[in-house]
Amino acid sequence: MEKKENKGLKIVKSVLNFVIALLVILFVIVVVLQRFSNNKLSFFNLRMFTVVSGSMKPTYDIGDVLISKEISPSKVKEGDVISYQGKAGDFAGKVITHQVVKIEKDSNGKYFFHAKGIANLIEDPLVSEDQLYGKVVYKSIILSMIYKVVGTNAGFCLFIILPIVFIVGTELLSTLLEKEEERRNKLS
């Protein structure tokens, strides 16, 4: 009876370890692919960005993880928070997440957005529709907390390194104990 309970517990533990590992791996893959593709890839029309400055305080703080959904430029409204690829000045090559303060449309039907950080006094360089990644639709509180904790050396060790060592160690110990039990059963 005890063996069956022990075996059932091992199966549940293995499945739980697999699910956790799978979620972590998928999260890492999404982040890595997005980074290496220079944010050109989206998953289900969603992109994930991290706030790196205080320009959007008090709405978004440094370290907040935002989910941006691809949206047609015609659907963007004043007051929306958009993520876009900066092309001019200090913004060049950076992903910017700021609030739309004005929208223009040229004679060819192309949209241009005036955007600025809530805490900023100066407007960003004009944003064309081809720079647009999408509209911020969600701030992930859980991912934001994880990012803020894991972003520190102590947090990285505590929440990434130690769990990996624990999972590998318990699997190794479990395997060694099973082999020892098999060896003893053969001797009996």
Secondary structure, DSSP 8 states (H G I E B T S, - for coil): -HHHHHHHHHHHHHHHHHHHHHHHHHHHHHHHHHHHTTT---BTTEEEEE--SSTTTTTS-TT-EEEEE---GGG--TT-EEEEE--SGGGTT-EEEEEEEEEEE-TTS-EEEEEE-TT-SS--S-EEGGGEEEEEEEEEHHHHHHHHHHTSHHHHIIIIIHHHHHHHHHHHHHHHHHHHHHHHHHH-
